[in-house]
Amino acid sequence: MKILLTTTSYQDCPGDHHALLDSTGAEIVRERGPLSEAQMLELAGDFDAFLCGDDEITQAVIDKSLPKLKVISKYGIGVDKIDVAYATSKNIPVSFCPGVNHTTVSEHVFMLMLALNKNLMEQANTVASGGWKRMTGHEIMGKTIGIIGLGRIGKEVAIRAKAFGMKSIGYDLYWDEAFAAEYNVERAESTTDLLQACDIVSLHTNLNEETHEMINSESIGLMKDGAILINCGRGELINTADVVAALESEKLAGYGADVLDEEPPSKDHPMRTAKNCLITPHVGSRTYESVQRQAGMATQNLVNLLKGEKALAQVNDVKPPAALI
């Protein structure tokens, strides 16, 4: 039996997940993802299972992987890079890891938010290069933060916003009244209402046809002049060119993101040189604590499915295959 392991944080961080994976007795082939469709097609066809990150597992990849591929275990939450519908049609269970990284991603949101409001990077870089440039920043206390997507991560952002003395406005199709009441989150009737009312907007919604490039020139036009945008969701939630233009015109005072529409970005990607833009390399969930939670759950999902048992959490309603271990 062979398993393809592509997630780099899984491989780079110590923990019990390594021994659990080895306990399968399988040959583990390690690659450094995220892998493109072309890269996956080069590898596909020889594996019983994928333990993947944000690799492109398309219909073509699945077709080439059959009939051997039996299990896809996603390390993390987002499955937008996996053709789940097609995997389901081929009776391939797709597991994932909800509830393992909400703490660290929400902390990352506040790191970006504070850094932009306090001009952290420019001032720190100036000192490091021998200068002493002093700039005037902004407090976040008293500011209004809009949270688009009030799932696990969005809720953690709201909890921290309350601690910082911020006002929270949320938008989500599935509204948790009890949580909103406890943490004073006002419900927006639409994203339009939220964008118009907030000093800071943080994106935590799933990527789908409706949310693809939801932040564009039109929606940015609704926002307050000088608003700050934070994106620790998916790079494709924004129109990159429109956000860069809004930063240049100072319609947006800053953009902080842990995700891009192209990862890793090309040397000429516009976000590399955009004004008041702070980008981290998709590490929002990459802490030693979070990696062990994610890796442990992803591996346990994989082991369960290979044993013909239910995963701890599964995206699709497909029965486990006949036991392979």
Secondary structure, 3 states (H helix, E strand, C coil): CEEEECCHHHHHCCCCHHHHHHCCCCEEEECCCCCCHHHHHHHCCCCCEEEECCCCECHHHHHHHCCCCCEEEECCCCCCCECHHHHHHCCCCEECCCCCCHHHHHHHHHHHHHHHHCCHHHHHHHHHCCCCCCCCCCCCCCCEEEEECCCHHHHHHHHHHHHCCCEEEEECCCCCHHHHHHCCEEECCCHHHHHHHCCEEEECCCCCCCCCCCECHHHHHHCCCCEEEEECCCHHHECHHHHHHHHHHCCEEEEEECCCCCCCCCCCCHHHCCCCEEECCCCCCCCHHHHHHHHHHHHHHHHHHHCCCCCCCECCCCCCCCCCC
